[in-house]
Amino acid sequence: MEYALSLYFDEVSEQRLQALNETAARATDNDYMVNIPPHITIAMFTTDNIQPIAAMMNKSLGGFNSGRVLFSSVGAFPPHTLFLAPAANPYLQSMCRMASTLLARKVSLHHLYLPNFWVPHMTSAMKLTGAELIRGFAALSDAFAQFEANVTRIAVSACEPYEDLIVLDLPAA
């Protein structure tokens, strides 16, 4: 089964991101992401047994900590995904490296989430048609302005269907 290790936001940041996701949903008539908490996935992986990963995360957060990200633009992975792009700052790069290091010997990591391949993003809409992507991009671009968001939690989640298995508060840096 496929899982994600993702960063979650404080309440104010989450509300702002959720409002942008709802803008994309209205423009595309596709609400797939509306019921999934806004997040930045720092690792995707497959495993037949999530329990050792869950136990490891519950036991120790390692070097994972809270931080700030700057959402700087709207982007797309054509033809199906619309996203908000945070600047790939040292905090995000470090979190991705730590996730890969922590998980590499325990699970099969998705290659697009490995350091130096990963494109930081917060998905706003997915499973779109080409026409929906164009409408959503236009609406999201009109509603978007750069802003900083606070990362305060980390989650291990099942991907299809999306379900949080563990959500932990991150310590201050």
Secondary structure, 3 states (H helix, E strand, C coil): CEEEEEEEECHHHHHHHHHHHHHHHHHHCCCCCCCCCCCEEEEEEECCCCHHHHHHHHHCCCCCCCEEEEEEEEEEECCCEEEEEECCCHHHHHHHHHHHHHHCCCCEECHHHCCCCCCCCEEEECCCCHHHHHHHHHHHHHHCCCEEEEEEEEEEEECCCCEEEEEEECCCC
